[in-house]
Every structure is written in structure tokens, then in C-alpha cells.
Amino acid sequence: MKSGSKYYILGGIIGFAFIFLAIVLPFCIKRVQLTHIGVRVKVWSVARGVVPEDAYVGWHRGIPKIDEWEFYDGTVQTEDRTADVTRDRKEGNPIKVRTADDYDVTVEMILKYKLQRGSVYKLRKEIGAGDMYKRIISVEAYDASRIAFGKMVELDLYNPFERRKRAEEARDILVQKLKPRYVDVVDVLLLNLNFDPKLDRKIKNLKVAELDGLASISKAKAADQRGITQTIDADTEALVEKISGDKAAKLAILEAITRQRITEILAAADKYMVEKRAISDRYKEERIARGNLLVAVSQAEGERHRRMAMVGVGGELVVAMEAARNLNLGDLSFSTQQVDMLDVESMINKLGAGKQ
């Protein structure tokens, strides 16, 4: 029984511990959102003060009365210095600047910035808690605008290149001023420059006068250029006529040279044709003569062989057959028993063509 009671007591203690942790633990941790950066401050500890590290998204220690947490926006933030009225702001907040020639100008601009990751705890330690850094950024934006846009004069107010130049200068000043305060400047957007309507009319009149002067200068230059253009036109026409004449002369010369060359080529071709025809005719006559000679030689040789064949039995046989061919007999009857038609020599003797 005693051993069993010990197990019951141990189980009760463990269960109580789990329940205690389940109740107390949620009060001892802090959650940092994805878009925020957390800074933990030790209130009761041997080493009090800001913990030297930034806390990012996740769960972190946050014991009540010992740890205090402050959360800062980790995204790109906006310093709106425009005249627009919004739900969160009941009146505009533009920047008023005096130009180099003592004119009051209102600058409307938007500053985009972001807190440096890994240095937010330094910002908390050096500047202070809450939105104190936003007040510093607002003051620095005012000073940078006053320095950059205060260099402008009345004629620069409508110059877009000068406006862009001053906006870039203001951005450079803010980068130098805010970087040591752990803030990165993303961009400076100049929206508008507002000034007195009288100054507006004055600037427009000056611009109109300036444009009229430029127009007069342009007209005078155009008149000068018109005279130069007429001279160039006359010179061009003369040059064109000269070129046309030279072209016609060159074409005539080239045509004559071409005709002469064609005549020479045709004469050479005719000469070559006559020469080749004479050579071919001579070759043809030589071949004909050689052929006739061979025919004559062949005929003589044939006659010689014929005469040689007429001597002896062959000649007698030819004579007998010629005689037989010349005989004109009506009917010839003979007995094949008495005459052997296959005995040629006997038949020749019977016909009177044998040897005497």
C-alpha cells in the first residue's frame, strides 16, 4: 500500500506540473509577427537593459515583470509630407521652403525608408522607445528639403530637370543623415512644388518672354539659312547640270568604244570562221581524194584477182556457165541413168567446155 501511494503522489505532482505549465507558459512567451522586429528589454536582472539582438518572427521568452518587449515595423515605411488629408491625418503636412531669391515655396514629397535589420536594438537603445525615430526622420526630411530646394530660384521652379536634381540631392542628404541612426532611405518622391499665384504668373510671363526671344532668334536664323539654302540650291542645280553633261559625254564615248569593240569582235569571229571553214574544206577534199584512191586501188585489185581466177579451171567454169546461160533451148530431155548430174567434170566435158 505504501509503494502504491507513492506512485499516486508522484503522478499527482507530475499532473499538477503539467497543468501549471499549461496555464503559466502562455504568459511567459511573446510572439513576433512576420512584418515586425522585436526588441527585448530586461527589467529585473543582473544585466539590465536592452538585449543586444533583434528578434524576428517566432516565439521568444517574455516573463512578466522581468522582460519587456517592443515591436517595430520591419517593412518599408512612408513619411508623408504632402498636403493631402487622410483618415489618420486631419491636416496636411507639406514642407515650407524659402528659395535663394526669397520666394516661399511649399514642397510636397514622400520619403520611403526602412529600419536596418540587425540594428533595431541599437535604435531602441540610442533613440528611445516607441515612435521617437519617426520624429527624427520627419525633422531630417524638413532639413534636407530646406537645404536642397532652398538653392532654387524662380526660373528653376518649372524646370523638371532642376526639380529632379534637387530631389536627388535631398535623397543624398537624408541617406547621410539617417544611416548613422540605423535607417535606410529607399527613395524620395517629389510630388509637387506649390508657390504664390503671383509668382506663378511672373514665371509664366518670363518664360513667355524667353520663348518670344528664342522665337525671334530662330526667325532671324531661319532667314539667314534661307539665303544660304537658295545659294546651295543654285550651286546644286549647276552641279547637277554639269554632272548630266559629263554623264552624256561619257555615255557617248562609252557607246562608241562599245561599238568599235563589237565590230572588232565580229570581224575576228568572221575571220576565225572563214579560216576554220577553209581548213575543214581542205580536210574534206583530202579525205575524198584518199577515199577515191582507195576505191580505185580496190577496183584494180579486184580486177586483178578476177583475172587470176579466170585462168585455169575457174575460168573454164565461168565460160561454160556463161555459155550455158546464153543457150536458148526449148526442151531438154536426158536420162539421169546415162548422165550423172552430180559429176561436174563429166558434165563440163559433155557440154564442150572441157580440156581439148
C-alpha positions in Angstrom: 0.0 0.0 0.0 2.8 2.3 0.8 4.5 1.8 -2.5 1.2 2.4 -4.4 0.6 5.6 -2.5 4.0 6.9 -3.5 3.1 6.3 -7.2 -0.2 8.2 -6.8 1.6 11.1 -5.1 4.3 11.2 -7.9 1.6 11.1 -10.6 -0.3 13.9 -8.9 2.8 16.1 -8.7 3.6 15.5 -12.4 0.0 16.2 -13.4 0.0 19.4 -11.3 3.3 20.4 -13.0 1.8 20.0 -16.5 -1.3 21.9 -15.6 0.8 24.7 -14.0 2.9 24.9 -17.1 -0.1 24.9 -19.4 -1.5 27.8 -17.5 1.6 29.8 -16.9 3.7 29.2 -20.0 1.5 31.3 -22.4 2.1 34.3 -20.2 5.9 33.7 -20.3 6.4 33.9 -24.1 6.0 36.5 -26.7 5.2 36.1 -30.4 6.9 38.3 -33.1 4.9 38.8 -36.2 6.3 38.3 -39.7 6.3 42.0 -40.5 7.8 43.1 -37.2 11.1 43.2 -35.5 11.1 42.7 -31.7 13.5 44.2 -29.1 13.6 42.6 -25.6 14.4 44.7 -22.6 15.5 43.1 -19.3 13.8 44.9 -16.4 14.8 42.7 -13.4 18.2 41.0 -14.0 21.8 41.3 -13.1 22.5 42.7 -16.6 19.6 45.1 -17.1 18.8 47.0 -20.3 18.3 46.2 -24.0 19.2 42.7 -25.1 21.8 43.2 -28.0 20.0 41.3 -30.7 16.9 41.7 -32.9 14.1 39.2 -32.6 12.4 38.0 -35.8 9.3 36.1 -36.5 8.6 33.3 -33.9 8.1 32.7 -30.2 10.5 34.2 -27.7 10.9 34.5 -23.9 8.8 37.1 -22.2 8.5 36.6 -18.5 6.2 39.2 -16.9 7.9 41.8 -14.7 11.3 40.6 -15.9 11.1 41.1 -19.7 9.5 43.9 -21.7 9.0 43.7 -25.4 8.8 46.4 -28.0 7.9 45.8 -31.6 9.0 47.8 -34.7 7.7 47.8 -38.2 10.2 45.8 -40.4 8.7 46.7 -43.8 9.2 49.8 -45.9 7.6 52.8 -44.2 6.4 56.1 -45.5 7.0 59.7 -44.3 4.1 61.6 -46.0 4.9 65.3 -46.3 2.0 66.2 -48.6 -1.0 68.5 -48.3 -3.4 65.6 -48.5 -5.9 65.0 -45.7 -6.5 61.3 -44.8 -8.4 59.4 -42.2 -5.4 59.2 -39.9 -4.3 62.8 -40.5 -6.8 65.6 -40.4 -4.5 68.2 -41.9 -1.7 68.3 -44.5 2.0 68.3 -43.6 3.9 69.8 -46.5 7.4 71.4 -46.1 7.7 75.1 -46.5 11.0 76.3 -48.0 12.3 79.8 -49.0 14.2 79.9 -52.3 17.5 81.6 -52.9 15.7 84.7 -54.3 13.3 84.9 -51.2 10.2 83.3 -52.5 8.1 81.0 -50.3 7.6 77.5 -51.8 5.7 74.5 -50.5 7.3 71.2 -51.2 5.2 68.0 -51.3 7.2 64.9 -51.1 7.1 61.3 -49.9 10.0 59.6 -48.2 10.3 55.8 -48.3 12.6 54.2 -45.7 13.2 51.0 -43.8 14.8 50.1 -40.5 18.2 48.3 -40.7 17.8 44.7 -39.9 20.2 43.6 -37.1 20.4 47.2 -35.7 16.9 47.9 -34.4 18.0 47.2 -30.8 20.7 49.9 -31.3 18.0 52.3 -32.5 15.9 51.5 -29.3 19.0 51.9 -27.1 20.2 55.2 -28.5 17.0 57.0 -29.6 14.4 55.6 -27.3 11.2 53.6 -27.3 8.2 53.9 -29.5 7.9 56.1 -32.5 10.7 58.5 -31.4 12.7 57.6 -34.6 9.8 58.8 -36.8 10.0 62.3 -35.3 13.7 62.4 -36.0 13.0 61.2 -39.6 10.4 64.0 -40.1 12.9 66.6 -38.8 15.7 65.3 -41.1 13.3 65.4 -44.1 12.5 69.0 -43.4 16.2 70.0 -43.1 17.2 68.1 -46.2 14.4 69.7 -48.2 15.2 73.2 -46.9 18.9 72.7 -47.9 18.3 71.2 -51.4 15.2 73.1 -52.6 16.4 76.4 -51.0 19.1 76.7 -53.7 16.4 77.1 -56.4 15.5 80.4 -58.0 12.2 81.4 -59.6 13.2 80.2 -63.1 14.0 76.7 -61.7 10.5 76.1 -60.4 9.2 75.0 -63.8 12.3 73.2 -64.8 11.8 69.4 -64.5 15.5 68.6 -64.7 16.2 71.1 -61.9 13.4 69.5 -59.8 14.8 66.1 -60.3 18.2 67.2 -59.4 17.1 68.8 -56.1 15.1 65.7 -55.2 18.2 63.5 -55.7 20.2 66.0 -53.6 17.6 65.8 -50.8 17.8 62.0 -51.0 21.6 62.0 -50.7 21.4 64.3 -47.7 18.9 62.0 -46.0 21.0 59.0 -46.7 24.0 60.6 -44.9 21.9 61.8 -42.0 19.8 58.7 -41.4 22.3 55.9 -41.9 24.1 56.6 -38.6 20.6 56.4 -37.0 20.1 52.9 -38.4 17.6 53.9 -41.0 18.0 53.1 -44.8 16.5 55.5 -47.3 14.7 53.7 -50.1 13.7 56.7 -52.2 12.5 60.3 -52.2 9.5 61.1 -54.4 8.9 64.8 -55.3 5.2 65.2 -55.9 4.7 69.0 -56.4 6.1 72.4 -55.8 3.4 75.0 -54.8 4.0 78.7 -54.7 2.2 82.1 -54.8 -0.1 82.6 -57.8 1.6 86.0 -58.4 4.9 84.3 -58.7 3.3 81.7 -60.9 2.2 84.5 -63.3 5.5 86.2 -63.1 7.4 83.0 -64.0 5.0 82.3 -66.9 5.5 85.8 -68.2 9.2 85.4 -68.0 9.0 82.1 -69.8 6.8 83.6 -72.5 9.2 86.5 -73.0 12.1 84.0 -73.1 10.3 81.9 -75.7 9.5 85.0 -77.7 13.1 85.9 -77.7 14.1 82.5 -78.8 11.4 82.6 -81.5 12.8 85.9 -82.8 16.3 84.5 -82.8 15.0 81.4 -84.6 13.3 83.5 -87.2 16.5 85.5 -87.8 18.5 82.4 -88.1 15.8 80.9 -90.5 16.1 84.0 -92.7 19.9 83.6 -92.8 19.6 80.0 -93.5 17.0 80.7 -96.3 19.7 82.8 -98.2 22.2 80.0 -97.6 19.7 77.5 -98.8 19.0 79.4 -102.0 22.7 79.6 -102.7 23.1 75.9 -102.1 20.1 75.2 -104.4 21.7 77.2 -107.2 25.0 75.5 -106.7 23.3 72.2 -106.6 21.4 72.9 -109.9 24.6 73.9 -111.6 26.4 70.9 -110.3 23.5 68.7 -111.5 23.6 70.2 -115.0 27.4 69.7 -115.1 27.1 66.1 -113.9 24.3 65.5 -116.5 26.5 66.9 -119.3 29.5 64.9 -118.2 27.3 61.8 -118.0 26.0 62.3 -121.5 29.6 62.8 -122.9 30.9 59.8 -121.1 27.9 57.7 -122.3 28.6 58.7 -125.9 32.3 57.8 -125.5 31.4 54.5 -123.9 28.9 53.8 -126.7 31.5 54.5 -129.4 34.1 52.3 -127.7 31.5 49.6 -127.3 30.5 49.7 -131.0 34.2 49.6 -132.0 34.8 46.7 -129.7 31.7 44.9 -131.1 32.9 45.4 -134.7 36.4 44.1 -133.8 34.9 41.0 -132.1 32.6 40.3 -135.1 35.4 40.7 -137.6 37.6 38.4 -135.5 34.8 35.9 -135.4 34.2 36.1 -139.2 37.9 35.6 -139.8 38.1 32.7 -137.5 35.0 31.1 -139.1 36.5 31.5 -142.6 39.8 30.1 -141.5 38.1 27.1 -139.9 35.8 26.6 -142.9 38.8 26.6 -145.3 40.6 24.1 -143.1 37.6 21.9 -142.9 37.0 22.1 -146.7 40.7 21.1 -147.4 40.4 18.3 -144.9 37.2 17.1 -146.6 38.8 17.2 -150.1 41.8 15.3 -148.8 39.6 12.7 -147.3 37.5 12.4 -150.5 40.7 12.0 -152.6 42.0 9.4 -150.3 38.7 7.6 -150.5 38.6 7.7 -154.3 42.2 6.4 -154.4 41.3 3.6 -152.1 38.2 2.8 -154.3 40.4 2.8 -157.4 43.0 0.6 -155.8 40.3 -1.8 -154.6 38.8 -2.0 -158.1 42.1 -2.7 -159.7 42.9 -5.2 -157.1 39.5 -6.9 -157.6 40.0 -6.9 -161.4 43.5 -8.4 -160.9 42.1 -11.2 -158.7 39.2 -11.7 -161.2 41.6 -12.2 -164.0 43.7 -14.5 -161.9 40.6 -16.5 -161.2 39.7 -16.8 -164.9 43.0 -18.7 -165.5 42.6 -22.5 -165.1 39.5 -24.4 -164.0 37.8 -21.4 -162.6 37.9 -19.6 -165.9 36.7 -22.5 -167.9 33.9 -23.0 -165.4 32.9 -19.4 -165.8 33.0 -19.6 -169.6 30.9 -22.8 -169.6 28.3 -21.3 -167.3 28.2 -18.1 -169.4 27.7 -20.3 -172.5 25.0 -22.2 -170.8 23.3 -19.0 -169.7 23.3 -17.8 -173.3 21.8 -21.1 -174.7 18.2 -20.8 -175.8 16.7 -24.2 -175.6 13.1 -25.2 -175.7 13.0 -28.5 -174.0 16.0 -30.5 -172.9 15.4 -34.2 -172.0 18.0 -36.6 -170.9 18.1 -39.7 -168.8 19.6 -39.4 -165.4 20.7 -43.0 -165.7 23.0 -42.1 -168.6 24.0 -38.7 -167.3 25.3 -38.1 -163.7 24.3 -34.6 -162.9 26.5 -34.6 -159.8 29.7 -35.4 -161.8 30.6 -31.8 -162.6 33.7 -32.5 -164.6 31.8 -35.1 -166.9 29.1 -32.6 -167.4 31.6 -29.9 -168.4 33.1 -32.3 -171.0 29.7 -33.2 -172.3 28.8 -29.6 -172.8 32.1 -28.9 -174.7 33.8 -26.9 -172.1 36.4 -29.4 -171.0 40.1 -29.5 -171.9 40.9 -30.1 -175.6 
